[in-house]
Amino acid sequence: MTAERAARRIEKIADQLPQAAERGLSDLLGKVVDRAVWWSSGPLSSETLAAMGHPYARAQHPLRTKSGRKARKGTGRPDPDRINIQSGDLVRSWVVAPLERRGGTVKAAVYNASPEAAFLYDTRENPTWPDRGTRRMIGRPLPERVLKEIEPRAWTLIDRALDRALR
């Protein structure tokens, strides 16, 4: 390969890298939304939760069975990270914000646009965790749970997109 041909190849790669990184980031955001949808699609209905004694309540009362008896020892609350579908608004309201480009950085965000999201986790730009919940209900750490799952795969997805660009 001549020096001139090598220089053209390097220029081509340099031009392709930002778009490849953004494709990797878009793939990553798609995975984040998939996991957020799953974590906000729990199977327990309002009636089932009420029959369980409102297991996400802040009050420290014993969980109850459907018949109203105290639940047997060792029966805990369902995973608070999994949010159960009630009206369906929350699960349908996950949004990927447009990418923000500034200098050499790209900022990405996934958020939930439903009004109920503010009752389940801290929706502010710079959230304070643990999540706040409400006066009656414990906070729900859904964003932390999604990040915990996605973080190990994040750089792999971006690296794959960059590798494809370098071929």
C-alpha positions as CSV (number, residue, x, y, z in Angstrom):
1,M,0.0,0.0,0.0
2,T,1.3,3.4,-0.9
3,A,1.6,6.3,1.5
4,E,-1.1,8.2,-0.4
5,R,-3.5,5.2,-0.4
6,A,-2.8,4.7,3.4
7,A,-3.6,8.3,4.0
8,R,-6.9,8.1,2.2
9,R,-7.8,4.9,4.1
10,I,-7.0,6.7,7.4
11,E,-9.1,9.7,6.4
12,K,-12.0,7.4,5.5
13,I,-11.8,5.6,8.8
14,A,-11.6,8.9,10.7
15,D,-14.8,10.0,8.9
16,Q,-16.6,6.8,9.7
17,L,-15.7,6.6,13.4
18,P,-18.2,9.2,14.7
19,Q,-21.1,7.7,12.8
20,A,-20.0,4.2,14.0
21,A,-19.9,5.3,17.6
22,E,-23.3,6.8,17.3
23,R,-24.7,3.5,15.8
24,G,-23.2,1.7,18.7
25,L,-24.8,4.2,21.1
26,S,-28.1,3.8,19.3
27,D,-27.9,0.0,19.7
28,L,-27.1,0.5,23.4
29,L,-30.1,2.8,23.8
30,G,-32.3,0.2,22.2
31,K,-31.1,-2.4,24.7
32,V,-31.8,0.1,27.6
33,V,-35.3,0.6,26.4
34,D,-35.9,-3.1,26.0
35,R,-34.8,-3.7,29.6
36,A,-36.7,-0.7,31.0
37,V,-39.9,-2.1,29.3
38,W,-39.3,-5.5,30.8
39,W,-38.7,-4.1,34.3
40,S,-41.9,-2.0,34.0
41,S,-44.0,-4.9,32.7
42,G,-44.5,-6.9,35.9
43,P,-47.3,-9.4,36.0
44,L,-49.1,-8.5,39.3
45,S,-52.4,-6.7,39.0
46,S,-53.6,-4.1,41.5
47,E,-56.0,-6.7,42.9
48,T,-53.2,-9.2,43.5
49,L,-51.0,-6.6,45.1
50,A,-53.9,-5.6,47.4
51,A,-54.5,-9.2,48.3
52,M,-50.9,-9.5,49.2
53,G,-51.3,-6.6,51.7
54,H,-49.8,-3.9,49.4
55,P,-46.2,-5.3,49.5
56,Y,-44.7,-2.0,48.3
57,A,-46.2,0.1,51.1
58,R,-43.9,2.1,53.3
59,A,-45.8,0.9,56.4
60,Q,-44.2,-2.0,58.2
61,H,-47.2,-4.3,58.4
62,P,-47.2,-8.0,57.8
63,L,-47.9,-9.3,54.3
64,R,-51.3,-11.0,53.9
65,T,-52.6,-13.9,51.8
66,K,-55.7,-13.6,49.6
67,S,-57.8,-14.9,52.5
68,G,-56.5,-12.1,54.7
69,R,-54.3,-14.2,56.9
70,K,-50.8,-13.2,57.7
71,A,-48.4,-14.6,55.1
72,R,-46.1,-17.4,56.3
73,K,-42.7,-16.4,57.6
74,G,-40.2,-16.0,54.8
75,T,-42.7,-14.6,52.4
76,G,-41.2,-11.3,51.4
77,R,-42.4,-8.5,49.1
78,P,-42.0,-9.1,45.4
79,D,-38.8,-7.6,43.8
80,P,-39.3,-3.8,44.1
81,D,-37.3,-3.3,41.0
82,R,-40.0,-4.9,38.8
83,I,-42.9,-2.5,38.4
84,N,-46.2,-4.1,37.7
85,I,-48.4,-3.0,34.8
86,Q,-51.5,-1.2,36.0
87,S,-52.9,1.1,33.3
88,G,-50.1,0.4,30.9
89,D,-49.1,4.1,30.5
90,L,-45.8,3.7,32.2
91,V,-44.6,0.7,30.1
92,R,-45.7,2.6,26.9
93,S,-44.0,5.8,27.8
94,W,-40.3,5.0,27.5
95,V,-38.6,7.6,25.3
96,V,-35.1,7.8,23.8
97,A,-34.1,11.5,23.7
98,P,-32.4,12.8,20.6
99,L,-28.6,12.5,20.8
100,E,-26.9,15.8,21.9
101,R,-23.5,16.5,20.2
102,R,-21.1,18.9,21.7
103,G,-17.5,19.1,20.6
104,G,-16.2,15.6,20.7
105,T,-18.9,14.2,23.1
106,V,-22.3,12.7,22.5
107,K,-24.9,12.7,25.3
108,A,-27.8,10.2,25.3
109,A,-30.8,9.7,27.6
110,V,-33.7,7.3,28.0
111,Y,-36.6,8.5,30.2
112,N,-40.2,7.8,30.9
113,A,-42.7,10.5,29.9
114,S,-45.7,9.2,32.0
115,P,-46.8,11.2,35.0
116,E,-46.6,8.0,37.1
117,A,-42.8,7.8,36.6
118,A,-42.2,10.6,39.2
119,F,-43.9,8.4,41.8
120,L,-41.7,5.4,41.1
121,Y,-38.2,6.8,40.7
122,D,-36.4,10.1,40.7
123,T,-37.0,11.6,37.3
124,R,-34.8,14.7,37.7
125,E,-31.8,15.4,35.4
126,N,-29.4,14.5,38.3
127,P,-31.3,12.0,40.4
128,T,-30.6,11.4,44.0
129,W,-30.8,7.8,44.9
130,P,-32.2,5.9,46.7
131,D,-35.3,6.6,44.7
132,R,-37.8,8.7,46.5
133,G,-41.1,6.8,46.1
134,T,-44.1,8.4,47.8
135,R,-45.4,9.0,51.3
136,R,-47.2,5.6,51.1
137,M,-45.0,3.6,48.7
138,I,-41.3,2.7,48.7
139,G,-39.1,4.1,46.0
140,R,-38.5,1.8,43.0
141,P,-34.9,1.5,41.8
142,L,-35.8,0.8,38.1
143,P,-33.1,3.0,36.5
144,E,-30.4,1.5,38.8
145,R,-31.5,-2.0,37.9
146,V,-31.4,-1.3,34.1
147,L,-28.0,0.3,34.4
148,K,-26.7,-2.6,36.4
149,E,-27.7,-5.0,33.6
150,I,-26.6,-2.9,30.7
151,E,-23.3,-1.5,32.0
152,P,-21.3,-4.7,31.4
153,R,-22.5,-4.8,27.8
154,A,-22.3,-1.1,27.0
155,W,-18.7,-0.9,25.7
156,T,-19.1,-4.2,23.9
157,L,-21.9,-2.8,21.8
158,I,-20.0,0.4,21.0
159,D,-16.8,-1.5,20.3
160,R,-18.6,-3.8,17.8
161,A,-19.9,-0.8,15.9
162,L,-16.4,0.7,15.8
163,D,-14.9,-2.6,14.7
164,R,-17.4,-2.8,11.8
165,A,-16.4,0.7,10.7
166,L,-12.7,-0.3,10.7
167,R,-13.2,-3.3,8.4
